[in-house]
Structure formats: structure tokens, C-alpha cells
Amino acid sequence: ASDDTGDVVLTFFRAKPGYVEKLLPVGTKRYVSGTLQFYDGMPQMVHPDRIVDKAAFAQLSGIDPVYPLTEGLALGSLRRAVGQALQKLPELPEWISADVIRRCKFPPVAEAFRRVHQPVELTDILPDGPFWSRLAFDELLAGQMALALIRAQLRRPAGDRNAGDGHLRRQIIDALPYALTTSQRQAVAAITDDLRQPVRMLRLLQGDVGSGKTVVALLAAAAVTEVGKQAALMAPTEILARQHIKTIAPLAERAGLRVAILTGREKGKERRDILSRLEAGEIDLLVGTHALIQDDVVYKALALAVVDEQHRFGVRERLALTSKGEAVDVLVLSATPIPRTLVLTYFGDMDVSELHEKPAGRQPIDTRAVPLGRLEEVMDGVGRALKSGKRVYWICPLVEESEAEGTEHLTNATKRFESLRKRFGEAVGLVHGQMKGTDKDRVMAQFASGEIGLLVATTVVEVGVDVPAASIMVIENAERFGLAQLHQLRGRIGRGAEASTCLLLYKEPLSDMSKARLNAIRETTDGFRIAEEDLKLRGEGDVLGVRQSGLPGYRIARSAALPPLSVRARRGGAPDRRGIDITPPSPAAAAARPRWRPAQRGPCRRERRFSSAVRSRAAPRPRT
């Protein structure tokens, strides 16, 4: 085939006899579009997407949607199926009130479906345009309704309230070796006020690594204990639960609080004794893992449920814990600060307290990125640190060698432990999630006491491990960790008065995403800023499901448009109380923008244009 710009070879594999002749009658004019490639120096197009005559070309919109595909599913087949579905689309009744549709300037839902799948203008498929915004609003509103049902269950009116006169709280505060920060005092005051209200508390306490959430949770537990009630603190891992009891027990003892721990390790007579004391009301605060919500765990008067690392638990676990008592107040903790966008979207009416300050005396952490080619230099530096009495973490991504795809270049903790043990002798220990609980405790105790100076570990130490003397961390294959995970791991050091260093060992070459992660973690130790960067890089996950990250968290709504739409969805279409105009822009206003980037999700797939068939690939779900 040819036009005034030159010739092109149109290639068809396994074409049936007569098929090509029918598509391309000799001597006639056809409009052809597809991906132009070069083979043996000659431009060619393999299986063109479109071959049409002049009449069919005149009917083309010039914009074709690109859909995510799977093996065996062709793009043309999917486009035809969508087109047929749109032709059969009935007049759908509106489930949103006419007042909301008028105020938000939303088109009818059927028109929105058609214009997103069969756009007339490029602006039709902008995520903040009226058509996509309408479908995104529907999705967000459905999510907010589901969350509202859960919130209504959790916030139903309570009977007796759960805040005492403060005598136990004062004793705990007096026993602290430091003064509470301003944020901690404000959080405790807000929680105490919630416990006095006629509805159940539902509060999120979010704070950076080492900001003192455990102490606030203990003071909340003391408030309910003052009126003869019980509290439970549920953590996702046994290590974190035992770290909490280690922090809580000395302070609770000074105030006369009776605390106990219940995990999978407590069995037989010990477990039966704990359960009988709990049912008799002889335990004021029970700390544990999922063991707290087993059927045989009975509380005498559970009044407060504290859920740590709330993003690691599903709605089912939280509801199971609150069902153990009557009108139980809920306090959820998050060690990974959550961006305001997600707080608005996910937690809606949940009250939020933030802990911004860290305890006095904490030293900044010097974070550096080092290529794996300099591994020997790093080991030499670790050796010097061990000789001077410092304690070092060495983090590996795997427990042992794996045959999983993409892990062939990753260092496993077992192998690294063996190599470091040969070099530094008995000063090296190993801990990972596949070890028995008692073995993990023994190694951690040796590291905390200084019996071993170098701890090789997996991400099992990501949360809840508190060894103030540890001041150096090496994270191997850092490019394979998520941003929030790197921040959590780094939070294991810098907890004492000594300056700390974190080395991020990476394998070259780095992808753009890995570079962005390492740059972000190097530039700041502010968990709130890191959380915002993490949202941009990874996405928001699925609040009603199990995914904690990914793009997109919703099928239609995009991260960039979440804040204004989620505010409206949560208020049923009512305007933002702050008076900010969050009405989707008109097509004309959207078209006036200087540059268009589909959903800010990286480069779109572009095609070379051939002949007169000018095409633009516009994706209902833009992808990289």
C-alpha cells in the first residue's frame, strides 16, 4: 500500500484465502491505521487495526478506547462487545437525587457510559470531566454508603459511658520517664471526651514511627478501667503484641492496672488461666493478636477495643472484637501516617487525632543509597561499627532462597547470615518469621542486651521492635521494598540519643519507580510527607477489600480527583462546608487547559499515524 508519503507493507499471518483480497481490493482506496514498525528497513503494519473505505472513515470518531486485555481476548472483540452493550443500554433509573445531579452538573448515567466508551471529544474522557466524574461519583457514593453502614453499626448509641475521674491516668503520666508531647495530650483529651459522649467512640490515632501511640492507647485503657470496665489491644503480629506488653506492663503496674497477653503461644493451663481471669474481671487490659477474637475468649465488661496497625486488619476482625462487649468504643492506631486524601475518602465521619512530635532527645537519621557493588565497603563499615560497640540491623527481603519468578537476584536472610557469621563470628544473630516464637524472643533479647551486635532479619522487625541502642540499619535490595515499608524499617533505629545511619543497598540499574522511592526516603523522615509520596507512587488500595495498594484502588475514580468527589459523595452531593468550588469543569473549560495527561499515570500507548486515518488512543482505564 502507498500514499504520497511512501510505501508500507501490510502483513497478515494465517490469513484465510480471499480475506486480504476482500479487505484490500486492488486499485481501490482504503484508510488503514495501526502500529507502524520497521522490518528489514521497510515500514510495515502487522494486522492493521482498521481497514475502511471512505464512507466508513467518515463515520470514525478519531478516538479509539484501549482496554486492559488478557490472553485470548482481542481488543477488537472487546470493542465490539462494548459497542453492542451500549446499543442495548436501557433507560436506567437515576439512583441519585435530581437536586444532586443539577448541583453537580452531572449528565445522565447512560450518556456518561456512552461518552466514556465512545468519546466525541478528547475532553470526554478526562478524569475530572463531567462524564467520567459522574461515573466516579456513583462509585464513590456506593463505597461511602457501604462504609456508612459499618460506621452506623459501630457508632450506635451507647449506654453507660466509659470515662472515670482520671486518677489512674495521672498515676501513669507520673510514672513516665518523659513528659507527654502536645499532640499526645490533645489526643488523650479528645479520646476522654469521646468516652463521655452518648454515642460510641470511633477514632483514628495516626502518628509517625516512635510518636508515642502506645502510651496514648494505655491512657485510653486506663480511662475505662477507672469505671470498672475492660480494654483490649489487638496487634497484627506476636512480636508487636509482646513489644506493647513490654512497654505497657511497667507503667500499668505503677498505676495498679492488671494486664495480660494472649497470643497463639499461650496454650493449655496458662491459656485457661488467662481466660478465666478475663471472664471474672481480674484483667483490666488484655494485649494480643487474633487470639483476642476467638470464640472461647469472653470478657466480663469490654468497653474499649484498640486495634493497632489498623490497615492490616479487615472490617470483619474489628467487628468481631467489638462484638465481645456492649457498646464498645473503638480506637484504631496507624503507625504509617495516612494522607489526608485517604482519611477523607475512607474514614469519613471517623474522628482523627494526629501525633506529629516525637519524644525529646531523638536524633535525626542519616539515610544514604549505596549500590550493591560497594557491598564490601559496607561490610567493612559494619565491622568498624561493631568494634566500637554499636548495634546494627541487616534487613533482607527473603527468608531463604526462592524459586519464585523475579527473586533470583534477591539476597535471602539465611545466606546473608551465614556469610556475616563467617566474617564477624558469634556477634551475628538471625530472626525471621518462620522461626518459633521462643527462638525469636531469645535472639531479640540477645540483641537488646548487646550479647549480639548484628541482627540479620527479614521484615518481621518492621513494626513493634524497640531497641534504643541500635543506631545502624542496612537494607539490602532496598529497591524491592515499598516506600512505607522502608520508612517503617528505618524507624527501628534513631530511637535513642545516638545519631543513626540507614544504608539502602540497591541493585543497578534502577527503574524510575525505584528511583523515586529511594529519593523520597532519602529526602525526608517525615512520615506524613512519605505517606503522600507513597499514595502518588503506589495508589490507595481497596478500602472494602484486601488490597492495601495499587492503581487504581477504584475501578473508575482516579487518585487525582478523589478529594473533591469523595467529599461530595460522603455528603450525598452537598457542597463542601469550606465553600470551595468542587464542581467538575465544563468540557470547554477542560479543553482550555494547556496540556492533557490522562489520569497522570505515565505515558499512554501512542501509535504512528498512517495515511488519512488520524487516530488517538484514549483509554477508559489509561495504563502504562
Rosetta blueprint (number, residue, H / E / L):
1 A L
2 S E
3 D E
4 D L
5 T L
6 G E
7 D E
8 V L
9 V E
10 L E
11 T E
12 F L
13 F L
14 R L
15 A L
16 K L
17 P L
18 G L
19 Y H
20 V H
21 E H
22 K H
23 L H
24 L L
25 P L
26 V L
27 G L
28 T L
29 K L
30 R L
31 Y E
32 V E
33 S E
34 G L
35 T L
36 L E
37 Q E
38 F E
39 Y E
40 D L
41 G L
42 M E
43 P E
44 Q E
45 M E
46 V E
47 H L
48 P L
49 D L
50 R E
51 I E
52 V E
53 D L
54 K H
55 A H
56 A H
57 F H
58 A H
59 Q H
60 L L
61 S L
62 G L
63 I E
64 D E
65 P L
66 V L
67 Y L
68 P L
69 L L
70 T L
71 E L
72 G L
73 L L
74 A L
75 L H
76 G H
77 S H
78 L H
79 R H
80 R H
81 A H
82 V H
83 G H
84 Q H
85 A H
86 L H
87 Q H
88 K L
89 L L
90 P L
91 E L
92 L L
93 P L
94 E L
95 W L
96 I L
97 S L
98 A H
99 D H
100 V H
101 I H
102 R H
103 R H
104 C H
105 K L
106 F L
107 P L
108 P L
109 V H
110 A H
111 E H
112 A H
113 F H
114 R H
115 R H
116 V H
117 H H
118 Q L
119 P L
120 V L
121 E L
122 L H
123 T H
124 D H
125 I H
126 L L
127 P L
128 D L
129 G L
130 P H
131 F H
132 W H
133 S H
134 R H
135 L H
136 A H
137 F H
138 D H
139 E H
140 L H
141 L H
142 A H
143 G H
144 Q H
145 M H
146 A H
147 L H
148 A H
149 L H
150 I H
151 R H
152 A H
153 Q H
154 L H
155 R L
156 R L
157 P E
158 A L
159 G L
160 D L
161 R L
162 N L
163 A L
164 G L
165 D L
166 G L
167 H H
168 L H
169 R H
170 R H
171 Q H
172 I H
173 I H
174 D H
175 A H
176 L L
177 P L
178 Y L
179 A L
180 L L
181 T L
182 T H
183 S H
184 Q H
185 R H
186 Q H
187 A H
188 V H
189 A H
190 A H
191 I H
192 T H
193 D H
194 D H
195 L H
196 R H
197 Q L
198 P L
199 V E
200 R L
201 M L
202 L E
203 R E
204 L E
205 L E
206 Q E
207 G E
208 D L
209 V L
210 G L
211 S L
212 G L
213 K H
214 T H
215 V H
216 V H
217 A H
218 L H
219 L H
220 A H
221 A H
222 A H
223 A H
224 V H
225 T H
226 E L
227 V L
228 G L
229 K L
230 Q E
231 A E
232 A E
233 L E
234 M E
235 A L
236 P L
237 T L
238 E H
239 I H
240 L H
241 A H
242 R H
243 Q H
244 H H
245 I H
246 K H
247 T H
248 I H
249 A H
250 P H
251 L H
252 A H
253 E H
254 R H
255 A H
256 G L
257 L L
258 R L
259 V E
260 A E
261 I E
262 L E
263 T L
264 G L
265 R L
266 E L
267 K L
268 G H
269 K H
270 E H
271 R H
272 R H
273 D H
274 I H
275 L H
276 S H
277 R H
278 L H
279 E H
280 A L
281 G L
282 E L
283 I L
284 D L
285 L E
286 L E
287 V E
288 G E
289 T L
290 H H
291 A H
292 L H
293 I H
294 Q L
295 D L
296 D L
297 V L
298 V L
299 Y L
300 K L
301 A L
302 L E
303 A E
304 L E
305 A E
306 V E
307 V E
308 D L
309 E L
310 Q H
311 H H
312 R H
313 F L
314 G L
315 V H
316 R H
317 E H
318 R H
319 L H
320 A H
321 L H
322 T H
323 S L
324 K L
325 G L
326 E L
327 A L
328 V L
329 D E
330 V E
331 L E
332 V E
333 L E
334 S E
335 A L
336 T L
337 P L
338 I L
339 P L
340 R H
341 T H
342 L H
343 V H
344 L H
345 T H
346 Y H
347 F H
348 G L
349 D L
350 M L
351 D E
352 V E
353 S E
354 E E
355 L E
356 H L
357 E L
358 K L
359 P L
360 A L
361 G L
362 R L
363 Q L
364 P L
365 I E
366 D E
367 T E
368 R E
369 A E
370 V E
371 P E
372 L H
373 G H
374 R H
375 L H
376 E H
377 E H
378 V H
379 M H
380 D H
381 G H
382 V H
383 G H
384 R H
385 A H
386 L H
387 K H
388 S L
389 G L
390 K L
391 R E
392 V E
393 Y E
394 W E
395 I E
396 C L
397 P L
398 L E
399 V L
400 E L
401 E L
402 S L
403 E L
404 A L
405 E L
406 G L
407 T L
408 E L
409 H L
410 L L
411 T L
412 N E
413 A H
414 T H
415 K H
416 R H
417 F H
418 E H
419 S H
420 L H
421 R H
422 K H
423 R H
424 F H
425 G H
426 E H
427 A H
428 V E
429 G E
430 L E
431 V E
432 H L
433 G L
434 Q L
435 M L
436 K L
437 G H
438 T H
439 D H
440 K H
441 D H
442 R H
443 V H
444 M H
445 A H
446 Q H
447 F H
448 A H
449 S H
450 G L
451 E L
452 I L
453 G L
454 L E
455 L E
456 V E
457 A E
458 T L
459 T H
460 V H
461 V H
462 E L
463 V L
464 G L
465 V L
466 D L
467 V L
468 P L
469 A L
470 A E
471 S E
472 I E
473 M E
474 V E
475 I E
476 E L
477 N L
478 A H
479 E H
480 R H
481 F L
482 G L
483 L H
484 A H
485 Q H
486 L H
487 H H
488 Q H
489 L H
490 R H
491 G L
492 R L
493 I L
494 G L
495 R L
496 G L
497 A L
498 E L
499 A L
500 S E
501 T E
502 C E
503 L E
504 L E
505 L E
506 Y E
507 K L
508 E L
509 P L
510 L L
511 S L
512 D H
513 M H
514 S H
515 K H
516 A H
517 R H
518 L H
519 N H
520 A H
521 I H
522 R H
523 E H
524 T L
525 T L
526 D L
527 G H
528 F H
529 R H
530 I H
531 A H
532 E H
533 E H
534 D H
535 L H
536 K H
537 L H
538 R H
539 G L
540 E L
541 G L
542 D L
543 V L
544 L L
545 G L
546 V L
547 R L
548 Q L
549 S L
550 G L
551 L L
552 P L
553 G L
554 Y L
555 R L
556 I L
557 A L
558 R L
559 S H
560 A H
561 A H
562 L H
563 P H
564 P H
565 L H
566 S H
567 V H
568 R H
569 A H
570 R H
571 R L
572 G L
573 G L
574 A L
575 P L
576 D L
577 R L
578 R L
579 G L
580 I L
581 D L
582 I L
583 T L
584 P L
585 P L
586 S L
587 P H
588 A H
589 A H
590 A H
591 A H
592 A L
593 R L
594 P L
595 R L
596 W L
597 R L
598 P H
599 A H
600 Q H
601 R L
602 G L
603 P L
604 C L
605 R L
606 R L
607 E L
608 R L
609 R L
610 F E
611 S L
612 S L
613 A E
614 V L
615 R L
616 S E
617 R E
618 A L
619 A L
620 P L
621 R L
622 P L
623 R L
624 T L
